[in-house]
Amino acid sequence: MSEEPEGETMRYGMIGHDDRSESEKLEKYLGEVDWSYLEKHYAAGALVYVDPALDLVSVGKAFVEDDAETIAAWKKAGDILIPSTPHAAYWEESELSFEALVVSPFVLMREAPEK
């Protein structure tokens, strides 16, 4: 293995540089799903319900940026919550569709608007 000459450094870079905004990147992970997709995330304690009054991508951005103050305010107001057993039972029995946004390790979700 050869050594680099003193004073030179390796230059690393991301392949396929992405100039999209954080919101545009998050939109890529937003989709419509049914309860069977969300159920495993609920069981793992990774599911977060988001009130329909909030923009799902904006909430996702707050999670990505670790904006603890904003997230705490939404929790306090009841705008986001960790679903409980009655929520899961209702959604399992329903034939509803959901909007979901993966913001690892969480999945943010809410009922999809009726079409």
Residue frames as qw, qx, qy, qz and C-alpha x, y, z in Angstrom:
[[0.000, 0.891, 0.453, 0.000, 0.00, 0.00, 0.00],
 [0.446, 0.349, -0.024, 0.824, 1.53, 3.29, -1.00],
 [0.243, -0.639, -0.428, 0.591, 1.50, 6.30, 1.24],
 [0.264, 0.906, 0.261, 0.205, 0.42, 9.75, 0.15],
 [0.477, 0.345, -0.196, 0.784, 3.12, 12.38, -0.11],
 [0.282, -0.462, -0.504, 0.672, 3.23, 14.56, 2.97],
 [0.078, 0.331, 0.025, -0.940, 0.88, 17.55, 2.75],
 [0.376, -0.047, -0.609, -0.697, -1.56, 15.92, 0.30],
 [0.448, 0.071, 0.690, -0.564, -4.99, 14.83, 1.43],
 [0.135, 0.285, 0.896, 0.314, -7.54, 12.59, -0.17],
 [0.320, 0.086, -0.024, -0.943, -10.54, 14.35, -1.62],
 [0.145, 0.319, 0.935, -0.064, -13.82, 12.61, -0.98],
 [0.322, 0.097, -0.121, -0.934, -17.08, 13.64, -2.60],
 [0.598, 0.268, 0.633, -0.411, -20.63, 12.46, -2.88],
 [0.164, 0.083, 0.797, 0.575, -21.49, 10.71, -6.12],
 [0.075, -0.579, -0.692, -0.426, -24.46, 12.34, -7.83],
 [0.101, -0.119, -0.353, 0.923, -24.53, 15.64, -5.94],
 [0.069, -0.653, -0.738, -0.156, -28.10, 16.67, -5.15],
 [0.118, 0.155, -0.071, 0.978, -28.96, 20.38, -5.27],
 [0.385, -0.589, -0.565, -0.430, -32.57, 19.94, -4.13],
 [0.276, -0.551, 0.332, -0.714, -33.79, 21.70, -1.00],
 [0.107, -0.101, 0.899, -0.412, -34.38, 19.76, 2.21],
 [0.594, 0.271, 0.382, -0.654, -38.14, 20.01, 1.62],
 [0.677, 0.451, -0.395, -0.426, -37.78, 18.63, -1.90],
 [0.268, 0.310, -0.906, 0.106, -35.71, 15.73, -0.61],
 [0.313, 0.042, 0.767, -0.558, -38.33, 14.98, 2.05],
 [0.672, 0.333, 0.025, -0.660, -41.13, 15.03, -0.53],
 [0.471, 0.361, -0.772, -0.228, -39.38, 12.07, -2.18],
 [0.179, 0.018, -0.939, 0.294, -40.18, 10.00, 0.93],
 [0.434, 0.177, 0.390, -0.792, -43.82, 11.11, 1.17],
 [0.285, 0.000, -0.814, -0.507, -46.46, 8.71, -0.08],
 [0.718, -0.179, 0.052, -0.671, -49.87, 7.18, 0.37],
 [0.229, 0.177, -0.950, 0.115, -50.00, 3.87, 2.23],
 [0.701, -0.432, -0.375, -0.427, -52.49, 1.64, 4.03],
 [0.616, -0.673, 0.288, -0.292, -52.44, 0.50, 7.64],
 [0.987, -0.036, 0.025, 0.154, -50.58, -2.73, 6.84],
 [0.576, 0.542, -0.214, 0.573, -47.50, -0.63, 5.94],
 [0.143, -0.704, 0.273, -0.640, -47.76, 1.51, 9.10],
 [0.858, -0.450, -0.110, -0.221, -48.55, -1.30, 11.52],
 [0.863, -0.001, -0.247, 0.441, -44.95, -2.56, 11.82],
 [0.264, 0.458, -0.216, 0.821, -43.75, 0.99, 12.54],
 [0.563, -0.597, -0.007, -0.572, -46.48, 1.36, 15.19],
 [0.938, -0.288, -0.189, 0.044, -45.37, -1.93, 16.80],
 [0.710, 0.155, -0.223, 0.649, -41.76, -0.67, 16.85],
 [0.319, -0.766, -0.298, 0.471, -42.80, 2.60, 18.55],
 [0.375, -0.155, 0.315, 0.858, -41.60, 4.62, 15.56],
 [0.081, 0.602, 0.624, 0.491, -44.95, 5.92, 14.31],
 [0.088, -0.324, -0.293, 0.895, -45.86, 9.58, 14.89],
 [0.188, 0.718, 0.656, 0.139, -49.34, 10.91, 14.13],
 [0.184, -0.095, 0.066, 0.976, -49.42, 14.43, 12.66],
 [0.284, 0.626, 0.510, -0.518, -52.55, 16.60, 12.82],
 [0.515, 0.550, 0.530, 0.390, -53.94, 17.44, 9.36],
 [0.012, 0.989, 0.114, -0.088, -53.59, 21.16, 10.16],
 [0.368, -0.708, 0.461, 0.388, -49.80, 20.78, 9.94],
 [0.642, 0.635, -0.376, -0.207, -47.80, 20.36, 6.75],
 [0.976, -0.177, 0.092, 0.082, -46.28, 16.89, 6.84],
 [0.719, 0.444, -0.125, 0.520, -43.09, 17.96, 5.05],
 [0.059, -0.770, 0.255, -0.582, -42.61, 20.89, 7.47],
 [0.791, -0.525, 0.225, -0.218, -42.95, 18.51, 10.41],
 [0.955, 0.120, 0.016, 0.272, -40.47, 16.16, 8.75],
 [0.426, 0.674, -0.205, 0.568, -38.04, 19.03, 8.30],
 [0.413, -0.739, 0.290, -0.446, -38.30, 19.86, 12.02],
 [0.946, -0.272, 0.179, 0.004, -37.45, 16.23, 12.83],
 [0.814, 0.392, -0.050, 0.425, -34.50, 16.20, 10.42],
 [0.212, 0.695, -0.238, 0.644, -33.17, 19.46, 11.86],
 [0.530, -0.273, -0.671, 0.441, -33.76, 18.18, 15.42],
 [0.128, -0.450, 0.015, -0.884, -35.84, 21.28, 16.20],
 [0.310, -0.246, -0.850, 0.349, -36.69, 20.10, 19.71],
 [0.107, 0.236, 0.348, -0.901, -38.44, 23.35, 20.69],
 [0.493, 0.123, -0.331, -0.795, -40.92, 23.24, 17.79],
 [0.521, -0.067, -0.836, -0.157, -41.52, 19.50, 18.19],
 [0.182, -0.216, -0.754, 0.593, -42.15, 19.95, 21.93],
 [0.292, 0.204, 0.137, -0.924, -44.65, 22.74, 21.20],
 [0.572, 0.050, -0.564, -0.594, -46.52, 20.52, 18.72],
 [0.430, -0.130, -0.878, 0.164, -46.57, 17.67, 21.27],
 [0.012, -0.208, -0.567, 0.797, -47.83, 19.98, 24.01],
 [0.429, 0.215, -0.060, -0.876, -50.60, 21.28, 21.71],
 [0.687, 0.174, 0.671, -0.215, -51.53, 17.73, 20.68],
 [0.540, 0.684, -0.225, -0.436, -50.60, 18.41, 17.05],
 [0.586, 0.369, -0.720, -0.040, -48.26, 15.41, 16.99],
 [0.677, -0.424, 0.457, -0.392, -48.50, 12.31, 19.15],
 [0.066, 0.243, -0.965, -0.078, -47.40, 8.73, 19.47],
 [0.679, -0.162, -0.382, -0.606, -50.49, 6.63, 18.61],
 [0.409, -0.270, 0.746, -0.450, -51.92, 4.40, 21.31],
 [0.208, 0.089, 0.972, 0.054, -53.67, 1.03, 21.17],
 [0.405, 0.619, 0.556, -0.379, -57.16, 2.52, 20.52],
 [0.285, 0.713, -0.303, -0.564, -55.76, 4.49, 17.55],
 [0.009, 0.335, -0.889, -0.311, -54.15, 1.36, 16.10],
 [0.314, 0.284, 0.893, -0.154, -57.31, -0.71, 16.62],
 [0.411, 0.714, 0.266, -0.500, -59.43, 1.90, 14.83],
 [0.255, 0.676, -0.491, -0.487, -57.01, 2.21, 11.91],
 [0.161, -0.168, 0.960, 0.154, -56.70, -1.58, 11.60],
 [0.364, 0.459, 0.783, -0.208, -60.48, -1.91, 11.26],
 [0.333, 0.762, 0.067, -0.551, -60.84, 1.05, 8.91],
 [0.746, 0.372, 0.402, 0.378, -60.24, 1.02, 5.21],
 [0.018, 0.972, -0.034, -0.232, -58.53, 4.39, 5.35],
 [0.737, 0.428, -0.074, 0.517, -55.50, 5.47, 3.37],
 [0.492, -0.787, -0.031, 0.370, -52.71, 7.40, 5.04],
 [0.427, 0.825, -0.262, 0.263, -50.04, 9.85, 4.05],
 [0.832, -0.479, 0.053, 0.275, -46.68, 8.80, 5.43],
 [0.326, 0.860, -0.334, 0.206, -43.27, 10.41, 5.49],
 [0.906, -0.180, -0.190, 0.333, -40.19, 8.43, 6.46],
 [0.048, 0.851, -0.354, 0.385, -37.82, 10.49, 8.62],
 [0.825, -0.032, -0.526, 0.206, -35.66, 7.73, 10.01],
 [0.035, -0.013, -0.998, 0.047, -36.02, 6.37, 12.60],
 [0.352, 0.370, 0.555, -0.657, -39.60, 7.71, 12.57],
 [0.077, 0.357, 0.734, 0.573, -42.52, 7.44, 10.20],
 [0.206, 0.244, 0.272, -0.908, -44.77, 10.48, 10.32],
 [0.015, -0.308, -0.872, -0.380, -48.35, 9.78, 9.30],
 [0.353, 0.256, 0.355, -0.827, -51.90, 11.05, 9.10],
 [0.557, 0.466, 0.683, -0.081, -55.12, 10.03, 7.42],
 [0.249, 0.072, 0.518, 0.815, -55.05, 10.89, 3.72],
 [0.356, 0.306, 0.136, -0.872, -57.56, 13.51, 2.61],
 [0.602, 0.392, 0.687, -0.109, -60.63, 12.06, 0.94],
 [0.187, -0.112, 0.573, 0.790, -60.56, 12.26, -2.81]]
